[in-house]
Amino acid sequence: MQRIVLALTFLLVAVGARAADGDPLPARSVLLIPAGDPVEYTVTVRTAATMLFPLASLGALSDGRQKTKDLTALMRTHAPGHGLFFAERVAHRLRAAGYEVRVLESIARRPDDPDNVDIENLAFDEDVGLQLGFDAIGFHSGMGTQAYVPKLNVDVHSFPRGAQWYPYSTTLFFGVDARPNEDWAIVAPAEASFPSFEALISGPGAVDAVYRQALDQLAERVATQFQAQSPLKAAP
């Protein structure tokens, strides 16, 4: 019985802690933590054969790993700074809406997990913190096509000092994982895809442009949703 009581107590505490998530937190000043630059740009390949034959699935997995290495090496050389670019686009939109925004460019990050930031012990004077992160970034080639469609998913959450709760917390999807007419998704236009991996890997400037256009659209969505959960406070 004691174990049951303790379990119920723990459950009630957990539910009570989560109940605050999503509650509005009016703000005027924002500390913006940029996403760290991606550790890798992933490429996934799925063909009809992978659904039928295990060896084909292993081959597609190996092919995807090699293409991931190739794309990651290319993007690190030709297109650095996607994390900071995303933050700057979000900051631009929030400032246009009247918020005071400070972008925290210098922060300790783990090379293998750059978005794993200790926000609970982060000292700041702003009303609210807003952290951006990359959940996935790369391209996907699906069944019945040789085309490569962009995949860019971002994690976003806001937090007060001490990070006891999250007024705004979401994952937004651009490209292959998106669905039409959803507030969490942005469908990629046809021109954002590449007809083959050779076309993709031979055009780093075009790939970078696809990502930056996607990040600009995602930044607009972030700013709109953030304002709904942290409406602008009147000036003191």
C-alpha positions as CSV (number, residue, x, y, z in Angstrom):
1,M,0.0,0.0,0.0
2,Q,2.8,2.4,0.9
3,R,4.3,1.8,-2.6
4,I,1.0,2.6,-4.2
5,V,0.6,5.8,-2.2
6,L,4.2,6.8,-3.2
7,A,3.5,6.0,-6.8
8,L,0.3,8.1,-6.8
9,T,2.1,10.9,-5.1
10,F,4.8,10.9,-7.7
11,L,2.2,10.8,-10.5
12,L,0.3,13.7,-9.1
13,V,3.5,15.8,-8.7
14,A,4.5,15.0,-12.3
15,V,1.1,15.9,-13.6
16,G,1.1,19.1,-11.6
17,A,4.5,20.0,-13.0
18,R,3.4,19.4,-16.6
19,A,0.2,21.3,-16.1
20,A,2.1,24.6,-16.2
21,D,3.6,23.8,-19.6
22,G,1.7,25.8,-22.2
23,D,0.5,28.5,-19.8
24,P,1.1,32.0,-21.2
25,L,4.1,33.9,-20.0
26,P,3.9,37.6,-21.0
27,A,7.3,38.9,-21.9
28,R,9.1,42.0,-23.3
29,S,12.7,40.8,-23.4
30,V,13.9,37.5,-24.8
31,L,17.2,35.7,-24.5
32,L,17.6,33.7,-27.7
33,I,19.8,30.6,-27.7
34,P,20.8,29.7,-31.3
35,A,20.7,26.1,-32.5
36,G,24.2,24.6,-32.7
37,D,25.3,23.8,-36.2
38,P,24.2,20.3,-37.2
39,V,26.6,17.4,-36.3
40,E,25.6,15.8,-39.6
41,Y,23.3,16.3,-42.6
42,T,21.5,13.0,-43.0
43,V,20.5,11.3,-46.2
44,T,18.0,8.5,-46.2
45,V,17.0,6.3,-49.1
46,R,14.0,4.1,-49.4
47,T,13.0,2.0,-52.4
48,A,10.3,-0.5,-53.1
49,A,13.0,-3.3,-52.9
50,T,13.7,-2.3,-49.3
51,M,10.2,-3.2,-48.3
52,L,10.5,-6.7,-49.8
53,F,14.1,-7.8,-49.4
54,P,16.2,-7.5,-46.2
55,L,19.5,-7.4,-48.2
56,A,18.1,-4.4,-50.2
57,S,17.3,-2.7,-47.0
58,L,20.8,-3.2,-45.7
59,G,22.1,-1.9,-49.0
60,A,20.0,1.2,-48.8
61,L,21.1,1.8,-45.2
62,S,24.7,1.6,-46.3
63,D,24.1,3.9,-49.2
64,G,22.4,6.4,-47.0
65,R,25.3,6.4,-44.6
66,Q,27.8,7.1,-47.3
67,K,25.7,9.9,-48.8
68,T,25.3,11.3,-45.3
69,K,29.1,11.5,-44.9
70,D,29.4,13.1,-48.4
71,L,26.7,15.7,-47.8
72,T,27.9,16.5,-44.3
73,A,31.5,17.1,-45.5
74,L,30.1,19.3,-48.3
75,M,27.9,21.4,-46.1
76,R,30.6,21.9,-43.4
77,T,32.9,23.3,-46.1
78,H,30.5,25.4,-48.1
79,A,27.6,26.5,-45.8
80,P,28.5,27.1,-42.1
81,G,26.3,29.0,-39.8
82,H,22.8,27.5,-40.2
83,G,22.2,27.6,-36.5
84,L,23.0,31.3,-36.1
85,F,21.2,32.2,-39.3
86,F,18.0,30.6,-38.0
87,A,18.4,32.5,-34.7
88,E,18.9,35.8,-36.5
89,R,15.7,35.3,-38.6
90,V,13.7,34.6,-35.4
91,A,15.2,37.6,-33.7
92,H,14.4,39.8,-36.6
93,R,10.8,38.9,-36.5
94,L,10.5,39.2,-32.8
95,R,12.1,42.6,-32.8
96,A,9.7,43.7,-35.5
97,A,6.9,42.7,-33.2
98,G,8.3,44.9,-30.4
99,Y,10.3,42.5,-28.3
100,E,13.8,43.2,-27.1
101,V,16.0,40.3,-28.2
102,R,19.5,39.3,-27.2
103,V,21.1,36.5,-29.1
104,L,23.5,34.4,-27.0
105,E,26.2,33.6,-29.4
106,S,28.8,32.4,-26.9
107,I,27.8,29.4,-24.9
108,A,29.5,26.1,-24.0
109,R,28.4,23.3,-26.3
110,R,29.3,19.6,-26.6
111,P,30.7,18.8,-30.0
112,D,28.7,15.6,-30.3
113,D,25.4,17.2,-29.0
114,P,25.6,21.0,-29.5
115,D,22.0,21.6,-28.6
116,N,22.3,20.0,-25.2
117,V,22.6,23.3,-23.2
118,D,22.2,23.5,-19.5
119,I,19.3,26.0,-19.5
120,E,18.3,25.2,-15.9
121,N,21.5,26.9,-14.6
122,L,21.7,29.6,-17.2
123,A,21.7,33.1,-15.6
124,F,20.0,35.9,-17.6
125,D,18.0,39.0,-16.9
126,E,15.5,38.8,-19.8
127,D,11.8,37.9,-19.1
128,V,12.1,34.6,-21.0
129,G,14.6,32.4,-22.7
130,L,14.0,30.8,-26.1
131,Q,16.1,27.9,-27.3
132,L,16.3,26.7,-30.9
133,G,17.7,23.3,-31.9
134,F,17.9,21.0,-35.0
135,D,16.0,17.8,-34.6
136,A,17.0,16.6,-38.1
137,I,18.4,18.2,-41.2
138,G,19.2,16.5,-44.5
139,F,17.4,14.9,-47.5
140,H,15.2,11.9,-48.2
141,S,14.6,9.9,-51.3
142,G,11.4,7.8,-51.1
143,M,9.9,4.9,-53.0
144,G,9.1,5.4,-56.7
145,T,11.4,8.4,-57.3
146,Q,15.0,9.3,-57.5
147,A,14.4,12.8,-56.3
148,Y,15.7,14.0,-52.9
149,V,13.3,16.1,-50.8
150,P,14.6,18.3,-48.0
151,K,14.1,17.3,-44.4
152,L,14.5,20.1,-41.8
153,N,12.9,19.6,-38.4
154,V,13.6,22.1,-35.6
155,D,12.9,21.9,-31.8
156,V,11.9,25.1,-30.0
157,H,11.0,25.8,-26.4
158,S,10.8,28.9,-24.2
159,F,11.5,28.9,-20.5
160,P,11.6,31.3,-17.5
161,R,14.7,31.6,-15.4
162,G,15.4,28.2,-13.8
163,A,13.5,26.5,-16.6
164,Q,10.8,25.0,-14.3
165,W,8.3,24.9,-17.1
166,Y,7.9,25.6,-20.8
167,P,5.3,28.1,-22.0
168,Y,6.1,27.2,-25.6
169,S,7.6,23.9,-26.7
170,T,7.2,22.2,-30.1
171,T,8.9,20.5,-33.0
172,L,8.3,22.1,-36.4
173,F,8.7,20.1,-39.6
174,F,9.7,21.3,-43.1
175,G,9.8,19.1,-46.1
176,V,9.4,15.3,-46.2
177,D,7.9,15.0,-42.7
178,A,5.5,17.8,-43.1
179,R,1.7,17.5,-43.7
180,P,-0.5,20.1,-45.5
181,N,-2.5,22.6,-43.4
182,E,-0.9,21.9,-40.1
183,D,0.5,24.6,-37.8
184,W,3.5,22.3,-37.0
185,A,4.4,21.7,-40.6
186,I,5.6,23.5,-43.7
187,V,5.4,21.6,-47.0
188,A,8.4,22.1,-49.2
189,P,7.8,23.5,-52.7
190,A,8.7,21.3,-55.6
191,E,11.7,23.4,-56.5
192,A,13.3,22.6,-53.2
193,S,13.9,19.0,-54.3
194,F,16.8,17.7,-56.4
195,P,16.3,15.2,-59.2
196,S,19.2,13.0,-58.1
197,F,21.9,12.8,-55.4
198,E,24.5,13.8,-58.0
199,A,22.6,17.0,-58.7
200,L,22.3,17.6,-54.9
201,I,26.0,17.0,-54.1
202,S,27.2,19.1,-57.1
203,G,25.3,22.2,-56.0
204,P,26.2,23.2,-52.5
205,G,25.1,26.8,-53.1
206,A,21.6,25.6,-54.2
207,V,21.4,23.2,-51.2
208,D,22.3,26.0,-48.8
209,A,19.7,28.3,-50.4
210,V,17.0,25.6,-49.8
211,Y,18.0,25.3,-46.2
212,R,18.0,29.1,-45.6
213,Q,14.7,29.6,-47.3
214,A,13.3,26.8,-45.1
215,L,14.8,28.3,-42.0
216,D,13.3,31.7,-42.9
217,Q,9.8,30.2,-43.2
218,L,10.3,28.2,-39.9
219,A,11.5,31.4,-38.2
220,E,8.3,33.1,-39.1
221,R,6.3,30.2,-37.7
222,V,8.3,30.2,-34.5
223,A,7.8,33.9,-34.0
224,T,4.1,33.7,-34.6
225,Q,3.6,30.8,-32.2
226,F,5.9,32.3,-29.5
227,Q,3.9,35.5,-29.5
228,A,0.8,33.5,-28.8
229,Q,2.3,32.0,-25.7
230,S,4.4,35.0,-24.6
231,P,2.3,38.1,-25.5
232,L,4.2,41.3,-25.5
233,K,4.2,43.1,-22.1
234,A,3.6,46.8,-21.9
235,A,6.7,48.9,-21.5
236,P,7.4,49.7,-17.8
